[in-house]
Amino acid sequence: MAYQISDDCIKCGACAANCPISCIKEGEAKYEIDPAQCIECGTCAGVCPVGAPKAE
């Protein structure tokens, strides 16, 4: 199940900078994960200071 970024996102960019497949892009209100590309590695969740990426 792909990760999704919750509204807790503070747009710091840590998730995108550390994603091994670069499937996270900056959106208008928060960063967004492309669910078709996400490999469910959890790297984004591990580096996020506010815990915004969650397995959905």
Rosetta constraint file for C-alpha pairs under 8 A:
AtomPair CA 1 CA 40 HARMONIC 6.67 0.50
AtomPair CA 1 CA 55 HARMONIC 6.42 0.50
AtomPair CA 1 CA 56 HARMONIC 6.11 0.50
AtomPair CA 2 CA 35 HARMONIC 5.33 0.50
AtomPair CA 2 CA 36 HARMONIC 7.88 0.50
AtomPair CA 2 CA 38 HARMONIC 5.59 0.50
AtomPair CA 2 CA 39 HARMONIC 6.94 0.50
AtomPair CA 2 CA 40 HARMONIC 5.45 0.50
AtomPair CA 2 CA 55 HARMONIC 6.03 0.50
AtomPair CA 2 CA 56 HARMONIC 6.35 0.50
AtomPair CA 3 CA 33 HARMONIC 6.98 0.50
AtomPair CA 3 CA 35 HARMONIC 7.10 0.50
AtomPair CA 3 CA 38 HARMONIC 7.02 0.50
AtomPair CA 3 CA 40 HARMONIC 6.32 0.50
AtomPair CA 3 CA 42 HARMONIC 7.61 0.50
AtomPair CA 3 CA 53 HARMONIC 6.07 0.50
AtomPair CA 3 CA 54 HARMONIC 5.23 0.50
AtomPair CA 3 CA 55 HARMONIC 4.25 0.50
AtomPair CA 3 CA 56 HARMONIC 5.79 0.50
AtomPair CA 4 CA 32 HARMONIC 7.06 0.50
AtomPair CA 4 CA 33 HARMONIC 6.01 0.50
AtomPair CA 4 CA 35 HARMONIC 7.70 0.50
AtomPair CA 4 CA 53 HARMONIC 5.40 0.50
AtomPair CA 4 CA 54 HARMONIC 5.45 0.50
AtomPair CA 4 CA 55 HARMONIC 6.32 0.50
AtomPair CA 4 CA 56 HARMONIC 6.37 0.50
AtomPair CA 5 CA 9 HARMONIC 6.78 0.50
AtomPair CA 5 CA 30 HARMONIC 7.67 0.50
AtomPair CA 5 CA 31 HARMONIC 6.75 0.50
AtomPair CA 5 CA 32 HARMONIC 6.11 0.50
AtomPair CA 5 CA 33 HARMONIC 6.91 0.50
AtomPair CA 5 CA 52 HARMONIC 5.20 0.50
AtomPair CA 5 CA 53 HARMONIC 4.20 0.50
AtomPair CA 5 CA 54 HARMONIC 6.20 0.50
AtomPair CA 6 CA 52 HARMONIC 5.01 0.50
AtomPair CA 6 CA 53 HARMONIC 6.23 0.50
AtomPair CA 6 CA 54 HARMONIC 7.19 0.50
AtomPair CA 7 CA 30 HARMONIC 7.00 0.50
AtomPair CA 7 CA 52 HARMONIC 7.10 0.50
AtomPair CA 8 CA 50 HARMONIC 6.82 0.50
AtomPair CA 8 CA 51 HARMONIC 7.60 0.50
AtomPair CA 8 CA 52 HARMONIC 5.31 0.50
AtomPair CA 9 CA 30 HARMONIC 5.70 0.50
AtomPair CA 9 CA 31 HARMONIC 7.04 0.50
AtomPair CA 9 CA 50 HARMONIC 6.99 0.50
AtomPair CA 9 CA 51 HARMONIC 7.98 0.50
AtomPair CA 9 CA 52 HARMONIC 5.26 0.50
AtomPair CA 10 CA 30 HARMONIC 6.97 0.50
AtomPair CA 10 CA 50 HARMONIC 7.70 0.50
AtomPair CA 11 CA 26 HARMONIC 7.56 0.50
AtomPair CA 11 CA 29 HARMONIC 7.97 0.50
AtomPair CA 11 CA 30 HARMONIC 5.59 0.50
AtomPair CA 11 CA 31 HARMONIC 6.18 0.50
AtomPair CA 13 CA 17 HARMONIC 6.13 0.50
AtomPair CA 13 CA 26 HARMONIC 7.74 0.50
AtomPair CA 13 CA 31 HARMONIC 7.50 0.50
AtomPair CA 14 CA 18 HARMONIC 6.26 0.50
AtomPair CA 14 CA 44 HARMONIC 7.45 0.50
AtomPair CA 14 CA 47 HARMONIC 6.28 0.50
AtomPair CA 14 CA 48 HARMONIC 6.11 0.50
AtomPair CA 15 CA 19 HARMONIC 6.05 0.50
AtomPair CA 15 CA 24 HARMONIC 7.17 0.50
AtomPair CA 15 CA 43 HARMONIC 7.45 0.50
AtomPair CA 15 CA 44 HARMONIC 4.39 0.50
AtomPair CA 15 CA 45 HARMONIC 7.30 0.50
AtomPair CA 15 CA 47 HARMONIC 6.29 0.50
AtomPair CA 15 CA 48 HARMONIC 6.05 0.50
AtomPair CA 16 CA 22 HARMONIC 6.53 0.50
AtomPair CA 16 CA 23 HARMONIC 7.52 0.50
AtomPair CA 16 CA 24 HARMONIC 4.99 0.50
AtomPair CA 16 CA 25 HARMONIC 6.44 0.50
AtomPair CA 16 CA 26 HARMONIC 7.96 0.50
AtomPair CA 16 CA 31 HARMONIC 7.80 0.50
AtomPair CA 16 CA 44 HARMONIC 7.30 0.50
AtomPair CA 17 CA 22 HARMONIC 7.83 0.50
AtomPair CA 18 CA 22 HARMONIC 8.00 0.50
AtomPair CA 18 CA 43 HARMONIC 6.85 0.50
AtomPair CA 18 CA 44 HARMONIC 6.64 0.50
AtomPair CA 18 CA 47 HARMONIC 7.60 0.50
AtomPair CA 19 CA 23 HARMONIC 6.87 0.50
AtomPair CA 19 CA 24 HARMONIC 6.94 0.50
AtomPair CA 19 CA 43 HARMONIC 6.36 0.50
AtomPair CA 19 CA 44 HARMONIC 6.18 0.50
AtomPair CA 20 CA 43 HARMONIC 7.92 0.50
AtomPair CA 21 CA 37 HARMONIC 7.84 0.50
AtomPair CA 21 CA 38 HARMONIC 7.77 0.50
AtomPair CA 23 CA 33 HARMONIC 5.78 0.50
AtomPair CA 23 CA 34 HARMONIC 5.52 0.50
AtomPair CA 23 CA 37 HARMONIC 5.99 0.50
AtomPair CA 23 CA 38 HARMONIC 6.28 0.50
AtomPair CA 24 CA 31 HARMONIC 6.62 0.50
AtomPair CA 24 CA 32 HARMONIC 5.52 0.50
AtomPair CA 24 CA 33 HARMONIC 4.46 0.50
AtomPair CA 24 CA 34 HARMONIC 6.42 0.50
AtomPair CA 25 CA 31 HARMONIC 5.64 0.50
AtomPair CA 25 CA 32 HARMONIC 5.47 0.50
AtomPair CA 25 CA 33 HARMONIC 6.59 0.50
AtomPair CA 26 CA 30 HARMONIC 6.35 0.50
AtomPair CA 26 CA 31 HARMONIC 4.31 0.50
AtomPair CA 26 CA 32 HARMONIC 6.20 0.50
AtomPair CA 27 CA 31 HARMONIC 4.97 0.50
AtomPair CA 27 CA 32 HARMONIC 5.91 0.50
AtomPair CA 33 CA 38 HARMONIC 7.00 0.50
AtomPair CA 34 CA 38 HARMONIC 6.18 0.50
AtomPair CA 40 CA 55 HARMONIC 7.75 0.50
AtomPair CA 42 CA 46 HARMONIC 6.35 0.50
AtomPair CA 43 CA 47 HARMONIC 6.50 0.50
AtomPair CA 44 CA 48 HARMONIC 6.13 0.50
AtomPair CA 44 CA 53 HARMONIC 6.35 0.50
AtomPair CA 45 CA 51 HARMONIC 6.00 0.50
AtomPair CA 45 CA 52 HARMONIC 7.00 0.50
AtomPair CA 45 CA 53 HARMONIC 4.99 0.50
AtomPair CA 45 CA 54 HARMONIC 6.67 0.50
AtomPair CA 46 CA 51 HARMONIC 7.85 0.50
AtomPair CA 48 CA 52 HARMONIC 6.60 0.50
AtomPair CA 48 CA 53 HARMONIC 7.29 0.50
